[in-house]
Amino acid sequence: MSITKKATVFAVGLGLVTLSACGSSDSGSDNSEAESKTVTLVSHNSWAVSKGVLAAFEKQSGYKVKVLEDGDAGQAVNKAILTKDNPQGDVFFGVDNTLLSRALDNDLFQSYEAKGSDQILPEFRVDQDKHRVTPVDTGDICVNYDKAYFSEHKLAPPTSYDDLIKPAYKNLLVTENASTSSPGLGFLLGTAAKYGDEGWQDYWKKLKANGVKVVDGWEQAYNEEFSGSAGGKKAKADRPLVVSYASSPPAEVIYADPKPTSAPTGVADGTCFRQVEYAGLLNNAGNTEGGKALIDFLLTKTFQDDMPLNMFVYPVREGAQVPEEFTEYGPQAKNPETLDPAKIADNRDDWVKSWTSLVLK
């Protein structure tokens, strides 16, 4: 979900091991002391944490954290399901509300009620009877726009889904594949929430006719195709609209050198879909106790306070701090689209199949 890929940088700084996307070697059967003191986190490739925060957890708990990145969230969830009998790690982080039912239906997680669960804001609590997943963060998937482009072209940036299908915005939008990318799927679900079961397909036909470009994942869309991002500028990108996050503009300010006085990108507030990410203790985990300790850590105020400026998401714990940069440059959407988890579970696969036929063929 996060909008900056810093996990590799942090992994090098912490001396962690970041593995390629492959299965682990019989972690459940190896009871060596080294294995028992290592806990493996499987995640999408936007996991990040401050050096001191993770080091303090490792010192306090006695566990060394190993991180396995597995691509975009959709790809990571699919891989975790395929390897569930011999899991790659102990904890999975990054399954969101768009994909949660797929993970639960495939029996990916075992029950564990994390310490600190009572501090989770009520609106984010799910699966309260079985406690198979723990909410960790939230954010809004929204269309971002390149302020400079719209200023130079004397064109008002879009503010709604309806605007995106207008001729003035033809060939300007890039989005992610809904079958492989969580923001891409979130954008699709946002249109389903907005236009309903009968209207979303017609909307996408119009969006396709208006020149929407689809790429595999967020990294490519935001850092290679979007003209408003630092990466996009270097790549000479030509799409001034991208499906990203409401928290993307703060990142463009924080990591700029020199820092601008205002964010170079903005958010079309009427195009947002509320996302929540979860962590779960994998079934057949090799280090169950270490996994439980790691999930507990993700709910601590220390981690929740640290998380926003590392993964550019909002905390879900009561009383956790939200950075001033978020308030100024990337506030949460006032009225994001949402869908009942049961409706997502009942319709997601059919929607994605129909979307693929409509948009990619």
Disulfide bonds with the S-S distance in Angstrom:
Cys142-Cys272 2.07
